[in-house]
Amino acid sequence: MRTWTIDLSRSRVCLEEAVRLAQAGYTVRIVEDSRVVARLVLATSPPVSARAPGLARGQIRLPEDDSSPAELEQP
């Protein structure tokens, strides 16, 4: 893991550079009095899976008494 450390007093001046470093994969640590107070990392979004309604139509059977788990019909 690549890290870059910046003092809180300079963070406003170097924010643009810190964001570029985070985009490049660095973890930017912001410190105050030698203590880490924040970390700047690349934001990633969870993968979005395409879902289409009706893909399991006719494959799930619910029991009549509804007291046992649903069964999935194997193809």
N, C-alpha and C positions, 0 to 999 in steps of 0.2 A: 504494500500500500504506500503510495506516495503522499507525503503530507507537506504542507506549507503552513508556517505559523506567522501570525501578524498580531501586533499589539492593538488592543482596543482603541487606543488614542489615534492610531493611524488607519483604522479600518474604513473610515469615511473617505479618506483620500484614496485608498487602494481598493475600494469595493469593486470597481469594474475589472481590475486585474484579478481579484479574488474569484469573481464569477467565472472569468475565462479559465482560470486554473481548475475550478470545480468541473466545468464542462469538459475539460481535458482529462478528468479522472482523478484529480488530486482531492484530498481531504484538506480543507482549509480550516485551521484551528485559530480561533480568536481568543487571545489570552489577556488577562488583566492581573497584574501583580503575580506573574508566573503561574497563574491558575487558568485552565481552559474554561471559558464562559460560554462558548458557542462553537459549533462546527458547521461548516458550509460544505455540502456534498451535492453531487449531481442528483437531481430529482428524476426518478424513473416512475413511469406509470405501469400498473399491472397490465399484463397482456389481455386484450379484449378478445373473447372468443365469440364467434358468430353463432347465435342460437336461432334456430328456425322452429316455429311452433309446429307441433304435430309429428315430430320425428319418431316418437315412441307410441304413436297411435295404435291401439289394439294389442300392445305388448304387456300392459300392466293390468292385472286382474285384482280387484279388491274382494275380500271374502264377504259373504253375505252378513255374517254376524259382526264383522269389523273388530273382532277381538284378537286376531292374529295378524302378523305382519303381511304386507302386500307381497305378492310373488311376481317375479319378472320371468316372462316366457323366454326361454333360450332359443335363438334361431337355429 
